[in-house]
């Protein structure tokens, strides 16, 4: 099972390859080309937000747990 960070890194690498006009193939066999760049960038943004929320949530829950103890 891949983590959100691993997925983000895959999409960042895919974005670089696409910008160098190389096709990228997903695990499902889908080819990503320059026409897919907007989709790749949206997924990068989404994953960055998910990771950011996870990081913030982790700290908040620690604070909450400490406050309740």
Number of C-alpha atoms within 10 A of each C-alpha: 4 6 9 14 13 12 14 19 14 13 20 16 13 22 25 13 16 19 13 10 11 14 17 20 12 12 7 6 8 10 11 19 18 17 9 14 16 11 13 20 15 12 16 19 13 13 19 15 12 14 16 12 11 13 11 11 12 11 11 12 11 11 11 10 10 9 8 7 5
